[in-house]
Amino acid sequence: MRAMKKKLQREGVFKEMKQRRAYEKPSEKKARLLNEATRRCKKMLRKKIEIQGY
């Protein structure tokens, strides 16, 4: 059970279920997706810098 829950969490199933519970305005959805993309980009840059040692 614990392994299944962890796998679902990694795949984002719980996050998606939570988002689908209520209507999200298109402008809010666009802003959320932009924030998520920015967060992913910054995380990737941090990891890249850490690996290269800058």
PDB file with one MODEL, atoms N, CA, C and O in Angstrom:
MODEL        1
ATOM      1  N   MET A   1       0.824  -1.189   0.000  1.00  0.00           N
ATOM      2  CA  MET A   1       0.000   0.000   0.000  1.00  0.00           C
ATOM      3  C   MET A   1       0.875   1.262   0.000  1.00  0.00           C
ATOM      4  O   MET A   1       0.606   2.221  -0.724  1.00  0.00           O
ATOM      5  N   ARG A   2       1.920   1.240   0.823  1.00  0.00           N
ATOM      6  CA  ARG A   2       2.795   2.397   0.931  1.00  0.00           C
ATOM      7  C   ARG A   2       3.520   2.664  -0.391  1.00  0.00           C
ATOM      8  O   ARG A   2       3.684   3.811  -0.806  1.00  0.00           O
ATOM      9  N   ALA A   3       3.952   1.570  -1.048  1.00  0.00           N
ATOM     10  CA  ALA A   3       4.661   1.717  -2.327  1.00  0.00           C
ATOM     11  C   ALA A   3       3.733   2.291  -3.397  1.00  0.00           C
ATOM     12  O   ALA A   3       4.143   3.134  -4.195  1.00  0.00           O
ATOM     13  N   MET A   4       2.477   1.830  -3.409  1.00  0.00           N
ATOM     14  CA  MET A   4       1.516   2.327  -4.386  1.00  0.00           C
ATOM     15  C   MET A   4       1.255   3.827  -4.165  1.00  0.00           C
ATOM     16  O   MET A   4       1.208   4.609  -5.114  1.00  0.00           O
ATOM     17  N   LYS A   5       1.089   4.203  -2.901  1.00  0.00           N
ATOM     18  CA  LYS A   5       0.822   5.605  -2.579  1.00  0.00           C
ATOM     19  C   LYS A   5       1.994   6.488  -3.009  1.00  0.00           C
ATOM     20  O   LYS A   5       1.787   7.574  -3.552  1.00  0.00           O
ATOM     21  N   LYS A   6       3.213   6.028  -2.770  1.00  0.00           N
ATOM     22  CA  LYS A   6       4.393   6.781  -3.156  1.00  0.00           C
ATOM     23  C   LYS A   6       4.485   6.929  -4.674  1.00  0.00           C
ATOM     24  O   LYS A   6       4.841   7.994  -5.178  1.00  0.00           O
ATOM     25  N   LYS A   7       4.162   5.851  -5.400  1.00  0.00           N
ATOM     26  CA  LYS A   7       4.202   5.890  -6.863  1.00  0.00           C
ATOM     27  C   LYS A   7       3.169   6.876  -7.406  1.00  0.00           C
ATOM     28  O   LYS A   7       3.467   7.656  -8.310  1.00  0.00           O
ATOM     29  N   LEU A   8       1.957   6.840  -6.854  1.00  0.00           N
ATOM     30  CA  LEU A   8       0.913   7.768  -7.282  1.00  0.00           C
ATOM     31  C   LEU A   8       1.301   9.213  -6.990  1.00  0.00           C
ATOM     32  O   LEU A   8       1.014  10.116  -7.776  1.00  0.00           O
ATOM     33  N   GLN A   9       1.951   9.418  -5.858  1.00  0.00           N
ATOM     34  CA  GLN A   9       2.384  10.765  -5.485  1.00  0.00           C
ATOM     35  C   GLN A   9       3.418  11.276  -6.479  1.00  0.00           C
ATOM     36  O   GLN A   9       3.347  12.428  -6.906  1.00  0.00           O
ATOM     37  N   ARG A  10       4.381  10.430  -6.851  1.00  0.00           N
ATOM     38  CA  ARG A  10       5.407  10.833  -7.803  1.00  0.00           C
ATOM     39  C   ARG A  10       4.818  11.168  -9.161  1.00  0.00           C
ATOM     40  O   ARG A  10       5.287  12.086  -9.835  1.00  0.00           O
ATOM     41  N   GLU A  11       3.795  10.432  -9.567  1.00  0.00           N
ATOM     42  CA  GLU A  11       3.167  10.657 -10.862  1.00  0.00           C
ATOM     43  C   GLU A  11       2.254  11.875 -10.854  1.00  0.00           C
ATOM     44  O   GLU A  11       1.849  12.342 -11.919  1.00  0.00           O
ATOM     45  N   GLY A  12       1.922  12.396  -9.684  1.00  0.00           N
ATOM     46  CA  GLY A  12       1.116  13.599  -9.583  1.00  0.00           C
ATOM     47  C   GLY A  12      -0.385  13.340  -9.607  1.00  0.00           C
ATOM     48  O   GLY A  12      -1.161  14.251  -9.894  1.00  0.00           O
ATOM     49  N   VAL A  13      -0.804  12.116  -9.311  1.00  0.00           N
ATOM     50  CA  VAL A  13      -2.229  11.774  -9.358  1.00  0.00           C
ATOM     51  C   VAL A  13      -3.001  12.532  -8.284  1.00  0.00           C
ATOM     52  O   VAL A  13      -4.084  13.054  -8.549  1.00  0.00           O
ATOM     53  N   PHE A  14      -2.454  12.596  -7.086  1.00  0.00           N
ATOM     54  CA  PHE A  14      -3.152  13.267  -5.986  1.00  0.00           C
ATOM     55  C   PHE A  14      -3.283  14.759  -6.263  1.00  0.00           C
ATOM     56  O   PHE A  14      -4.322  15.360  -5.988  1.00  0.00           O
ATOM     57  N   LYS A  15      -2.222  15.354  -6.812  1.00  0.00           N
ATOM     58  CA  LYS A  15      -2.236  16.781  -7.133  1.00  0.00           C
ATOM     59  C   LYS A  15      -3.302  17.070  -8.187  1.00  0.00           C
ATOM     60  O   LYS A  15      -4.035  18.054  -8.091  1.00  0.00           O
ATOM     61  N   GLU A  16      -3.377  16.206  -9.187  1.00  0.00           N
ATOM     62  CA  GLU A  16      -4.365  16.402 -10.251  1.00  0.00           C
ATOM     63  C   GLU A  16      -5.787  16.245  -9.720  1.00  0.00           C
ATOM     64  O   GLU A  16      -6.676  17.008 -10.098  1.00  0.00           O
ATOM     65  N   MET A  17      -6.008  15.270  -8.854  1.00  0.00           N
ATOM     66  CA  MET A  17      -7.342  15.072  -8.275  1.00  0.00           C
ATOM     67  C   MET A  17      -7.767  16.313  -7.487  1.00  0.00           C
ATOM     68  O   MET A  17      -8.919  16.741  -7.569  1.00  0.00           O
ATOM     69  N   LYS A  18      -6.848  16.878  -6.738  1.00  0.00           N
ATOM     70  CA  LYS A  18      -7.145  18.057  -5.929  1.00  0.00           C
ATOM     71  C   LYS A  18      -7.503  19.246  -6.826  1.00  0.00           C
ATOM     72  O   LYS A  18      -8.408  20.018  -6.510  1.00  0.00           O
ATOM     73  N   GLN A  19      -6.784  19.388  -7.950  1.00  0.00           N
ATOM     74  CA  GLN A  19      -7.048  20.503  -8.860  1.00  0.00           C
ATOM     75  C   GLN A  19      -8.397  20.346  -9.552  1.00  0.00           C
ATOM     76  O   GLN A  19      -9.054  21.350  -9.828  1.00  0.00           O
ATOM     77  N   ARG A  20      -8.822  19.146  -9.837  1.00  0.00           N
ATOM     78  CA  ARG A  20     -10.063  18.922 -10.565  1.00  0.00           C
ATOM     79  C   ARG A  20     -11.314  19.075  -9.692  1.00  0.00           C
ATOM     80  O   ARG A  20     -12.431  19.085 -10.209  1.00  0.00           O
ATOM     81  N   ARG A  21     -11.136  19.192  -8.401  1.00  0.00           N
ATOM     82  CA  ARG A  21     -12.289  19.328  -7.506  1.00  0.00           C
ATOM     83  C   ARG A  21     -13.048  20.624  -7.727  1.00  0.00           C
ATOM     84  O   ARG A  21     -14.269  20.669  -7.577  1.00  0.00           O
ATOM     85  N   ALA A  22     -12.327  21.677  -8.083  1.00  0.00           N
ATOM     86  CA  ALA A  22     -12.966  22.992  -8.254  1.00  0.00           C
ATOM     87  C   ALA A  22     -12.554  23.576  -9.589  1.00  0.00           C
ATOM     88  O   ALA A  22     -11.490  23.255 -10.118  1.00  0.00           O
ATOM     89  N   TYR A  23     -13.404  24.437 -10.133  1.00  0.00           N
ATOM     90  CA  TYR A  23     -13.111  25.087 -11.411  1.00  0.00           C
ATOM     91  C   TYR A  23     -11.961  26.062 -11.248  1.00  0.00           C
ATOM     92  O   TYR A  23     -11.873  26.781 -10.253  1.00  0.00           O
ATOM     93  N   GLU A  24     -11.091  26.078 -12.226  1.00  0.00           N
ATOM     94  CA  GLU A  24      -9.961  26.998 -12.224  1.00  0.00           C
ATOM     95  C   GLU A  24     -10.085  27.900 -13.453  1.00  0.00           C
ATOM     96  O   GLU A  24     -10.162  27.414 -14.582  1.00  0.00           O
ATOM     97  N   LYS A  25     -10.104  29.202 -13.227  1.00  0.00           N
ATOM     98  CA  LYS A  25     -10.224  30.141 -14.337  1.00  0.00           C
ATOM     99  C   LYS A  25      -9.014  29.995 -15.259  1.00  0.00           C
ATOM    100  O   LYS A  25      -7.913  29.689 -14.802  1.00  0.00           O
ATOM    101  N   PRO A  26      -9.223  30.215 -16.561  1.00  0.00           N
ATOM    102  CA  PRO A  26      -8.111  30.094 -17.504  1.00  0.00           C
ATOM    103  C   PRO A  26      -6.909  30.969 -17.153  1.00  0.00           C
ATOM    104  O   PRO A  26      -5.764  30.553 -17.330  1.00  0.00           O
ATOM    105  N   SER A  27      -7.168  32.175 -16.659  1.00  0.00           N
ATOM    106  CA  SER A  27      -6.051  33.062 -16.297  1.00  0.00           C
ATOM    107  C   SER A  27      -5.282  32.501 -15.090  1.00  0.00           C
ATOM    108  O   SER A  27      -4.057  32.610 -15.029  1.00  0.00           O
ATOM    109  N   GLU A  28      -6.005  31.903 -14.134  1.00  0.00           N
ATOM    110  CA  GLU A  28      -5.347  31.305 -12.971  1.00  0.00           C
ATOM    111  C   GLU A  28      -4.546  30.076 -13.381  1.00  0.00           C
ATOM    112  O   GLU A  28      -3.454  29.835 -12.866  1.00  0.00           O
ATOM    113  N   LYS A  29      -5.094  29.303 -14.310  1.00  0.00           N
ATOM    114  CA  LYS A  29      -4.408  28.104 -14.796  1.00  0.00           C
ATOM    115  C   LYS A  29      -3.110  28.497 -15.501  1.00  0.00           C
ATOM    116  O   LYS A  29      -2.070  27.867 -15.305  1.00  0.00           O
ATOM    117  N   LYS A  30      -3.185  29.544 -16.321  1.00  0.00           N
ATOM    118  CA  LYS A  30      -2.011  30.017 -17.048  1.00  0.00           C
ATOM    119  C   LYS A  30      -0.926  30.477 -16.069  1.00  0.00           C
ATOM    120  O   LYS A  30       0.252  30.165 -16.241  1.00  0.00           O
ATOM    121  N   ALA A  31      -1.340  31.223 -15.041  1.00  0.00           N
ATOM    122  CA  ALA A  31      -0.390  31.715 -14.036  1.00  0.00           C
ATOM    123  C   ALA A  31       0.229  30.555 -13.269  1.00  0.00           C
ATOM    124  O   ALA A  31       1.430  30.564 -12.996  1.00  0.00           O
ATOM    125  N   ARG A  32      -0.572  29.562 -12.920  1.00  0.00           N
ATOM    126  CA  ARG A  32      -0.072  28.401 -12.181  1.00  0.00           C
ATOM    127  C   ARG A  32       0.931  27.617 -13.014  1.00  0.00           C
ATOM    128  O   ARG A  32       1.986  27.223 -12.516  1.00  0.00           O
ATOM    129  N   LEU A  33       0.604  27.392 -14.280  1.00  0.00           N
ATOM    130  CA  LEU A  33       1.518  26.654 -15.152  1.00  0.00           C
ATOM    131  C   LEU A  33       2.830  27.410 -15.351  1.00  0.00           C
ATOM    132  O   LEU A  33       3.899  26.802 -15.404  1.00  0.00           O
ATOM    133  N   LEU A  34       2.747  28.737 -15.459  1.00  0.00           N
ATOM    134  CA  LEU A  34       3.948  29.549 -15.604  1.00  0.00           C
ATOM    135  C   LEU A  34       4.818  29.460 -14.350  1.00  0.00           C
ATOM    136  O   LEU A  34       6.040  29.341 -14.443  1.00  0.00           O
ATOM    137  N   ASN A  35       4.179  29.517 -13.177  1.00  0.00           N
ATOM    138  CA  ASN A  35       4.926  29.403 -11.923  1.00  0.00           C
ATOM    139  C   ASN A  35       5.591  28.033 -11.803  1.00  0.00           C
ATOM    140  O   ASN A  35       6.740  27.937 -11.373  1.00  0.00           O
ATOM    141  N   GLU A  36       4.872  26.972 -12.182  1.00  0.00           N
ATOM    142  CA  GLU A  36       5.435  25.631 -12.107  1.00  0.00           C
ATOM    143  C   GLU A  36       6.629  25.490 -13.048  1.00  0.00           C
ATOM    144  O   GLU A  36       7.638  24.882 -12.691  1.00  0.00           O
ATOM    145  N   ALA A  37       6.512  26.054 -14.255  1.00  0.00           N
ATOM    146  CA  ALA A  37       7.608  25.984 -15.215  1.00  0.00           C
ATOM    147  C   ALA A  37       8.830  26.738 -14.704  1.00  0.00           C
ATOM    148  O   ALA A  37       9.961  26.274 -14.840  1.00  0.00           O
ATOM    149  N   THR A  38       8.586  27.912 -14.111  1.00  0.00           N
ATOM    150  CA  THR A  38       9.676  28.706 -13.550  1.00  0.00           C
ATOM    151  C   THR A  38      10.371  27.946 -12.435  1.00  0.00           C
ATOM    152  O   THR A  38      11.599  27.933 -12.354  1.00  0.00           O
ATOM    153  N   ARG A  39       9.587  27.313 -11.577  1.00  0.00           N
ATOM    154  CA  ARG A  39      10.133  26.541 -10.464  1.00  0.00           C
ATOM    155  C   ARG A  39      10.992  25.385 -10.982  1.00  0.00           C
ATOM    156  O   ARG A  39      12.082  25.129 -10.470  1.00  0.00           O
ATOM    157  N   ARG A  40      10.478  24.686 -12.013  1.00  0.00           N
ATOM    158  CA  ARG A  40      11.235  23.562 -12.590  1.00  0.00           C
ATOM    159  C   ARG A  40      12.548  24.037 -13.186  1.00  0.00           C
ATOM    160  O   ARG A  40      13.583  23.395 -13.012  1.00  0.00           O
ATOM    161  N   CYS A  41      12.506  25.170 -13.893  1.00  0.00           N
ATOM    162  CA  CYS A  41      13.695  25.719 -14.537  1.00  0.00           C
ATOM    163  C   CYS A  41      14.755  26.090 -13.494  1.00  0.00           C
ATOM    164  O   CYS A  41      15.929  25.757 -13.651  1.00  0.00           O
ATOM    165  N   LYS A  42      14.336  26.777 -12.435  1.00  0.00           N
ATOM    166  CA  LYS A  42      15.266  27.180 -11.382  1.00  0.00           C
ATOM    167  C   LYS A  42      15.876  25.962 -10.694  1.00  0.00           C
ATOM    168  O   LYS A  42      17.064  25.951 -10.373  1.00  0.00           O
ATOM    169  N   LYS A  43      15.058  24.944 -10.472  1.00  0.00           N
ATOM    170  CA  LYS A  43      15.544  23.717  -9.837  1.00  0.00           C
ATOM    171  C   LYS A  43      16.589  23.044 -10.731  1.00  0.00           C
ATOM    172  O   LYS A  43      17.621  22.578 -10.250  1.00  0.00           O
ATOM    173  N   MET A  44      16.308  22.999 -12.036  1.00  0.00           N
ATOM    174  CA  MET A  44      17.235  22.396 -12.975  1.00  0.00           C
ATOM    175  C   MET A  44      18.558  23.166 -13.004  1.00  0.00           C
ATOM    176  O   MET A  44      19.628  22.559 -13.045  1.00  0.00           O
ATOM    177  N   LEU A  45      18.487  24.505 -12.983  1.00  0.00           N
ATOM    178  CA  LEU A  45      19.694  25.317 -12.966  1.00  0.00           C
ATOM    179  C   LEU A  45      20.517  25.082 -11.702  1.00  0.00           C
ATOM    180  O   LEU A  45      21.743  24.987 -11.760  1.00  0.00           O
ATOM    181  N   ARG A  46      19.826  24.987 -10.550  1.00  0.00           N
ATOM    182  CA  ARG A  46      20.534  24.720  -9.295  1.00  0.00           C
ATOM    183  C   ARG A  46      21.271  23.398  -9.367  1.00  0.00           C
ATOM    184  O   ARG A  46      22.434  23.308  -8.972  1.00  0.00           O
ATOM    185  N   LYS A  47      20.595  22.360  -9.875  1.00  0.00           N
ATOM    186  CA  LYS A  47      21.227  21.048  -9.972  1.00  0.00           C
ATOM    187  C   LYS A  47      22.403  21.064 -10.947  1.00  0.00           C
ATOM    188  O   LYS A  47      23.435  20.443 -10.694  1.00  0.00           O
ATOM    189  N   LYS A  48      22.241  21.784 -12.072  1.00  0.00           N
ATOM    190  CA  LYS A  48      23.291  21.879 -13.057  1.00  0.00           C
ATOM    191  C   LYS A  48      24.527  22.558 -12.467  1.00  0.00           C
ATOM    192  O   LYS A  48      25.654  22.111 -12.680  1.00  0.00           O
ATOM    193  N   ILE A  49      24.303  23.641 -11.726  1.00  0.00           N
ATOM    194  CA  ILE A  49      25.408  24.361 -11.094  1.00  0.00           C
ATOM    195  C   ILE A  49      26.087  23.476 -10.051  1.00  0.00           C
ATOM    196  O   ILE A  49      27.312  23.473  -9.933  1.00  0.00           O
ATOM    197  N   GLU A  50      25.286  22.731  -9.298  1.00  0.00           N
ATOM    198  CA  GLU A  50      25.830  21.842  -8.271  1.00  0.00           C
ATOM    199  C   GLU A  50      26.708  20.756  -8.896  1.00  0.00           C
ATOM    200  O   GLU A  50      27.765  20.423  -8.360  1.00  0.00           O
ATOM    201  N   ILE A  51      26.274  20.212 -10.014  1.00  0.00           N
ATOM    202  CA  ILE A  51      27.034  19.145 -10.680  1.00  0.00           C
ATOM    203  C   ILE A  51      28.320  19.690 -11.283  1.00  0.00           C
ATOM    204  O   ILE A  51      29.376  19.068 -11.165  1.00  0.00           O
ATOM    205  N   GLN A  52      28.234  20.862 -11.935  1.00  0.00           N
ATOM    206  CA  GLN A  52      29.407  21.437 -12.581  1.00  0.00           C
ATOM    207  C   GLN A  52      30.358  22.105 -11.594  1.00  0.00           C
ATOM    208  O   GLN A  52      31.531  22.312 -11.907  1.00  0.00           O
ATOM    209  N   GLY A  53      29.869  22.440 -10.421  1.00  0.00           N
ATOM    210  CA  GLY A  53      30.714  23.007  -9.380  1.00  0.00           C
ATOM    211  C   GLY A  53      30.993  24.490  -9.518  1.00  0.00           C
ATOM    212  O   GLY A  53      32.064  24.942  -9.112  1.00  0.00           O
ATOM    213  N   TYR A  54      30.088  25.256 -10.067  1.00  0.00           N
ATOM    214  CA  TYR A  54      30.291  26.706 -10.196  1.00  0.00           C
ATOM    215  C   TYR A  54      30.007  27.393  -8.900  1.00  0.00           C
ATOM    216  O   TYR A  54      30.123  28.615  -8.811  1.00  0.00           O
TER     217      TYR A  54
ENDMDL
END
